[in-house]
Amino acid sequence: MSEPTRTDYESWYYQRPVMVTGGLGFIGSHLSERLVELGASVTIVDSLIPEYGGNEFNVESFADRVRISITDIRDRHGLGYLLKGQECVFNLAGQVSHIDSMTDPETDLEINCRAQLGLMEALRHVHPGTRVVYASTRQIYGRPNYLPVDERHPIHPTDVNGINKQAGEQYHLLYADVYGLPTVALRLTNTYGPRQLMHHGRQGFIPVFIRAAIEDRPITLYGGGGQLRDANYVTDVVDAFLRAGARADQLSGRVFNTGARPAFTLRAFSELLIAIVGKGEIIDAEWPPEKSRIDIGDFEADYSRITAELGWIPTVGLEEGLRRTVEFYLEHGDHYW
C-alpha cells in the first residue's frame, strides 16, 4: 500500500508516541486510525463502559497496529504509567449524555471533572512537555445570547454535563497557564458519522434520528423542529484535532470552536435524512419536561478563530456526510444497534 499524502501538520506525527483516551469510541477510533496511517505509535486507552460508546469493532481493521489498554481514566496510577513517553495526548474520554448527567450526576462528576484533574496532575508529574488536546463541547455555552456563538460568548451550561465539561476544560487551561503544559481545547459541536453509538438515545439527536429512519420508525420533533443546529462530519473533526495537536506548543491555553455552514433546522435535517434513507416519517410532539429543561434552543458556532489560526475548515457537507453514515450503518448496523 502506498504511503498517504501528508500535510505539514500531519507529518509531525510520524513515528511519535501518541495516546488517545476514549480511543475505542466514535471520534477516538477515527482519530486513532488516522494517526496509524500517519505513522504514529498509538496507544488507545478506553474503559469500555457499555453505555459510553467504546466498541472493539471500531478498531477491528487496525487493531494489530495499535496498543490497546482497557483502563478507566479515573485510575490515576494506571493512567500515569501509560502516559510515560507520550508526546501527545488526545483526551476524548468522557461521559457525554446530558440526560444521564442529570439522573446520575456523581458519575458525570467523577469522569468529566475529577478524572480530568487527575490526568493533568499525572502529566505535570510524569511528562509536563506532553501536548494535550482536550475534547470540550459547545454545550458549555448553554442557551446562546447571540448567534453565531464565538469563543468570547459567556459560559452558562444548562445541565450537569455542561458544568463538569466546563470544569474539565478549565483544568486543562489552568495547567497550561500555571504549569506550562502545552494544552489546547476544542469545543465541538454535533459530530456525526460511522461508528457512533446507536443502541440508546442519550447521546444527541443525530444517531437517534438516523436509526429511526433506517428502521422506518417515526422521527419525533419537539416544539415544531425549528431549532437551529450545526454539525461536523467525523473526518473533519479528526482534522481539527490533528491540527491542534501539531501546534499545541505554540497555542497552549487556547480554545477553539468547530462548526459548519450553513446551520439547519431539525426539521430540515430530518427531511434530508428521510430522503437519503428512502423511508421514515416525521411526527410532532410536545416537549418532555426532562428534555425541555435542558434544551439550549438555537445554536450555531462561529469557527472563524480555528480557520484563521489553524487553517481548519469543514470539507464534508451535511448531505454527503449523511449518505456516508447511512451506508455504513446499512452494512454494519448489527455491531451498533
C-alpha positions as CSV (number, residue, x, y, z in Angstrom):
1,M,0.0,0.0,0.0
2,S,1.4,3.4,-0.9
3,E,2.1,6.0,1.7
4,P,-0.7,8.5,2.3
5,T,-0.1,12.1,1.4
6,R,0.8,14.1,4.5
7,T,0.4,17.8,5.1
8,D,3.0,19.7,7.2
9,Y,0.9,19.3,10.4
10,E,0.2,15.7,9.7
11,S,3.9,15.0,9.2
12,W,4.6,15.9,12.8
13,Y,3.0,12.6,14.0
14,Y,5.3,10.3,12.1
15,Q,6.9,7.8,14.5
16,R,5.8,9.8,17.5
17,P,4.2,8.1,20.6
18,V,0.6,9.3,20.8
19,M,-2.2,8.4,23.3
20,V,-5.9,8.6,22.5
21,T,-8.2,8.4,25.6
22,G,-11.6,7.1,24.6
23,G,-9.9,5.6,21.6
24,L,-12.4,2.8,21.1
25,G,-15.2,5.3,20.8
26,F,-16.7,7.1,17.9
27,I,-14.4,10.1,17.3
28,G,-11.5,8.4,19.1
29,S,-11.4,5.4,16.8
30,H,-11.4,7.6,13.7
31,L,-8.6,9.7,15.1
32,S,-6.6,6.6,16.1
33,E,-7.0,5.2,12.6
34,R,-5.7,8.4,11.0
35,L,-2.8,8.6,13.4
36,V,-1.8,5.0,12.5
37,E,-2.0,5.9,8.8
38,L,0.3,8.9,9.5
39,G,2.9,6.5,11.1
40,A,2.4,7.4,14.8
41,S,2.9,4.9,17.6
42,V,-0.7,4.9,19.0
43,T,-1.8,3.9,22.5
44,I,-5.6,3.6,22.9
45,V,-7.0,4.0,26.4
46,D,-10.6,3.1,26.9
47,S,-12.8,1.8,29.8
48,L,-15.3,0.0,27.5
49,I,-18.1,1.0,29.8
50,P,-21.0,-0.4,27.8
51,E,-23.2,2.8,27.7
52,Y,-20.4,5.2,26.7
53,G,-19.7,4.1,23.1
54,G,-16.5,2.2,23.2
55,N,-16.7,-0.7,20.7
56,E,-13.9,-3.1,19.7
57,F,-15.4,-3.3,16.2
58,N,-14.5,0.3,15.7
59,V,-10.8,-0.6,15.6
60,E,-11.1,-4.1,14.1
61,S,-9.4,-3.1,10.8
62,F,-6.3,-1.7,12.5
63,A,-6.2,-3.3,16.0
64,D,-2.9,-5.1,15.3
65,R,-1.2,-1.7,14.6
66,V,-2.1,-0.1,18.0
67,R,-1.6,-0.7,21.7
68,I,-4.9,-1.0,23.4
69,S,-5.2,-0.7,27.2
70,I,-8.6,-1.2,28.8
71,T,-8.1,1.4,31.6
72,D,-10.5,3.8,33.2
73,I,-9.3,7.4,33.2
74,R,-10.4,7.5,36.8
75,D,-7.4,5.1,37.5
76,R,-4.8,7.8,38.1
77,H,-2.0,5.3,38.8
78,G,-2.7,3.2,35.7
79,L,-3.0,6.2,33.6
80,G,0.2,7.7,34.9
81,Y,2.1,4.6,33.8
82,L,0.6,4.7,30.3
83,L,1.5,8.4,29.9
84,K,5.2,7.7,30.2
85,G,6.9,8.7,27.0
86,Q,3.8,10.0,25.2
87,E,4.5,13.1,23.2
88,C,0.8,14.0,22.5
89,V,-2.4,13.0,24.3
90,F,-5.8,13.4,22.6
91,N,-8.1,13.4,25.6
92,L,-11.6,12.3,24.4
93,A,-12.6,10.1,27.3
94,G,-15.8,11.3,28.9
95,Q,-19.4,10.8,29.8
96,V,-21.4,12.7,27.1
97,S,-25.0,12.1,27.8
98,H,-26.8,15.2,29.1
99,I,-29.8,13.2,30.3
100,D,-27.5,10.7,32.2
101,S,-25.7,13.6,33.8
102,M,-29.0,14.8,35.4
103,T,-30.0,11.3,36.6
104,D,-26.5,10.2,37.7
105,P,-24.6,13.5,38.4
106,E,-22.0,11.8,40.6
107,T,-20.7,9.6,37.8
108,D,-20.5,12.5,35.5
109,L,-18.6,14.5,38.1
110,E,-16.1,11.6,38.5
111,I,-15.4,11.2,34.8
112,N,-15.7,14.7,33.4
113,C,-14.3,16.6,36.3
114,R,-12.2,14.7,38.8
115,A,-10.6,12.4,36.3
116,Q,-9.6,15.3,34.1
117,L,-7.8,16.9,37.1
118,G,-6.1,13.6,37.7
119,L,-4.9,13.5,34.1
120,M,-3.5,17.0,34.4
121,E,-1.7,16.1,37.7
122,A,-0.3,12.9,36.2
123,L,1.1,14.8,33.2
124,R,2.5,17.5,35.4
125,H,4.5,14.9,37.4
126,V,5.3,12.4,34.7
127,H,5.8,14.3,31.4
128,P,4.9,18.0,31.6
129,G,6.0,18.6,28.0
130,T,3.4,16.3,26.5
131,R,1.0,18.1,24.2
132,V,-2.7,17.7,25.1
133,V,-5.8,18.3,23.0
134,Y,-9.0,18.2,25.1
135,A,-12.4,17.4,23.6
136,S,-14.6,20.1,25.0
137,T,-18.1,20.9,23.9
138,R,-20.3,23.7,22.7
139,Q,-22.7,22.6,25.4
140,I,-20.8,24.7,28.0
141,Y,-22.2,27.8,26.3
142,G,-25.7,26.9,27.3
143,R,-28.5,28.9,25.7
144,P,-26.9,31.4,23.3
145,N,-27.1,35.1,23.9
146,Y,-26.3,35.7,20.2
147,L,-25.6,33.7,17.0
148,P,-23.2,32.6,15.8
149,V,-21.5,31.8,19.1
150,D,-17.8,32.7,19.3
151,E,-15.3,31.7,21.9
152,R,-15.9,35.0,23.8
153,H,-19.5,34.1,24.5
154,P,-20.4,33.8,28.2
155,I,-20.4,30.3,29.7
156,H,-23.6,29.2,31.3
157,P,-24.3,25.5,31.0
158,T,-27.9,24.2,31.3
159,D,-27.1,20.7,32.7
160,V,-24.6,18.9,35.0
161,N,-22.7,17.5,32.0
162,G,-22.1,21.1,30.7
163,I,-20.9,22.2,34.1
164,N,-18.5,19.3,34.5
165,K,-17.2,19.6,30.9
166,Q,-16.6,23.3,31.6
167,A,-14.6,22.4,34.7
168,G,-12.6,19.7,32.8
169,E,-11.8,22.3,30.2
170,Q,-10.7,24.8,32.8
171,Y,-8.4,22.3,34.5
172,H,-6.6,21.9,31.1
173,L,-6.3,25.6,30.6
174,L,-5.2,26.3,34.1
175,Y,-2.4,23.8,33.9
176,A,-1.4,25.4,30.7
177,D,-1.2,28.8,32.3
178,V,0.3,27.8,35.7
179,Y,2.5,24.8,34.8
180,G,3.2,25.4,31.2
181,L,1.5,22.2,29.9
182,P,1.0,22.7,26.1
183,T,-2.8,22.2,26.1
184,V,-5.5,23.2,23.6
185,A,-9.3,22.7,23.9
186,L,-11.7,22.1,21.1
187,R,-15.3,23.0,21.7
188,L,-17.0,20.5,19.4
189,T,-20.5,21.0,18.0
190,N,-22.6,18.0,16.9
191,T,-20.3,15.4,15.4
192,Y,-21.7,12.6,13.3
193,G,-20.6,9.7,11.1
194,P,-19.8,6.0,11.1
195,R,-19.1,4.2,14.5
196,Q,-21.3,6.4,16.6
197,L,-23.1,4.8,19.5
198,M,-26.6,3.9,18.3
199,H,-28.2,1.4,20.8
200,H,-29.6,4.1,23.1
201,G,-30.8,7.6,22.5
202,R,-29.0,9.6,25.2
203,Q,-26.0,10.9,23.2
204,G,-27.6,13.5,20.9
205,F,-30.3,13.7,18.3
206,I,-28.3,12.6,15.2
207,P,-27.9,8.9,16.0
208,V,-31.5,8.7,17.2
209,F,-32.8,10.2,14.0
210,I,-30.6,8.0,11.8
211,R,-31.5,4.8,13.4
212,A,-35.2,5.7,13.3
213,A,-35.1,6.4,9.6
214,I,-33.2,3.2,8.8
215,E,-35.7,1.2,10.8
216,D,-38.7,3.1,9.3
217,R,-39.8,4.4,12.6
218,P,-41.1,8.0,13.2
219,I,-38.6,10.8,13.9
220,T,-40.1,12.8,16.7
221,L,-39.6,16.6,16.7
222,Y,-40.3,18.7,19.7
223,G,-41.6,22.2,19.6
224,G,-42.0,22.2,15.8
225,G,-38.5,21.2,14.9
226,G,-37.4,24.8,14.1
227,Q,-34.4,24.7,16.3
228,L,-31.1,25.6,14.6
229,R,-28.1,23.4,14.8
230,D,-24.8,22.8,13.0
231,A,-22.9,19.6,12.7
232,N,-19.4,18.3,11.6
233,Y,-18.7,15.0,9.9
234,V,-16.2,13.0,11.9
235,T,-13.2,13.2,9.5
236,D,-13.4,17.0,9.7
237,V,-13.3,16.8,13.5
238,V,-10.3,14.4,13.3
239,D,-8.5,17.0,11.1
240,A,-9.2,19.7,13.7
241,F,-7.6,17.5,16.4
242,L,-4.5,16.8,14.3
243,R,-4.0,20.5,13.5
244,A,-4.4,21.4,17.2
245,G,-2.0,18.7,18.4
246,A,0.7,19.6,16.0
247,R,0.8,23.2,17.2
248,A,-0.3,22.8,20.8
249,D,3.2,24.0,22.0
250,Q,2.6,27.3,20.2
251,L,-1.1,27.7,21.1
252,S,-1.1,26.5,24.7
253,G,-4.1,27.6,26.7
254,R,-6.2,28.4,23.7
255,V,-9.8,27.3,22.9
256,F,-11.3,26.8,19.5
257,N,-14.8,26.2,18.3
258,T,-15.6,23.8,15.5
259,G,-18.7,24.3,13.4
260,A,-20.2,24.3,9.9
261,R,-22.2,26.4,7.5
262,P,-25.0,26.6,6.9
263,A,-26.9,25.8,10.0
264,F,-30.0,23.8,9.6
265,T,-33.3,23.2,11.4
266,L,-34.0,19.9,13.0
267,R,-37.0,19.6,10.6
268,A,-34.8,20.2,7.5
269,F,-32.2,17.7,8.8
270,S,-35.0,15.1,9.3
271,E,-36.4,15.7,5.8
272,L,-32.9,15.3,4.2
273,L,-32.3,12.1,6.2
274,I,-35.6,10.6,5.2
275,A,-34.9,11.4,1.5
276,I,-31.4,9.8,1.8
277,V,-32.7,6.6,3.5
278,G,-35.8,6.4,1.4
279,K,-38.2,5.8,4.3
280,G,-39.3,7.2,7.6
281,E,-41.7,9.9,8.7
282,I,-41.8,12.9,11.0
283,I,-44.2,13.3,13.9
284,D,-44.5,16.4,16.1
285,A,-44.8,16.2,19.9
286,E,-44.8,18.4,23.0
287,W,-41.5,18.8,24.9
288,P,-41.0,16.2,27.6
289,P,-40.2,18.1,30.8
290,E,-36.8,16.4,31.3
291,K,-35.7,17.5,27.8
292,S,-37.2,21.0,27.7
293,R,-35.5,22.0,31.0
294,I,-32.0,21.5,29.5
295,D,-32.6,22.3,25.8
296,I,-30.4,25.2,24.6
297,G,-32.7,26.4,21.8
298,D,-30.9,27.6,18.6
299,F,-27.2,27.1,18.2
300,E,-24.7,27.9,15.5
301,A,-20.9,28.2,16.1
302,D,-18.6,30.8,14.9
303,Y,-15.4,28.8,13.9
304,S,-13.5,31.7,12.3
305,R,-10.8,31.5,15.0
306,I,-9.7,28.0,14.2
307,T,-9.8,28.8,10.5
308,A,-7.6,31.9,11.0
309,E,-5.1,30.3,13.3
310,L,-5.0,26.6,12.3
311,G,-6.3,26.7,8.7
312,W,-9.2,24.4,9.5
313,I,-12.4,24.4,7.5
314,P,-15.1,21.7,7.3
315,T,-15.0,19.9,3.9
316,V,-17.8,17.3,4.1
317,G,-21.2,18.8,3.6
318,L,-24.3,17.6,5.5
319,E,-25.8,15.6,2.6
320,E,-22.6,13.8,1.7
321,G,-21.8,13.1,5.4
322,L,-25.3,11.7,6.0
323,R,-25.0,9.5,2.9
324,R,-21.7,8.0,4.1
325,T,-23.1,7.5,7.5
326,V,-26.3,5.8,6.4
327,E,-24.3,3.5,4.1
328,F,-22.1,2.5,6.9
329,Y,-25.0,1.5,9.2
330,L,-26.9,-0.3,6.5
331,E,-23.8,-2.6,6.2
332,H,-22.6,-2.7,9.9
333,G,-25.7,-1.8,11.9
334,D,-25.6,-5.2,13.8
335,H,-22.5,-4.0,15.6
336,Y,-24.2,-0.8,16.9
337,W,-27.9,-1.5,17.4
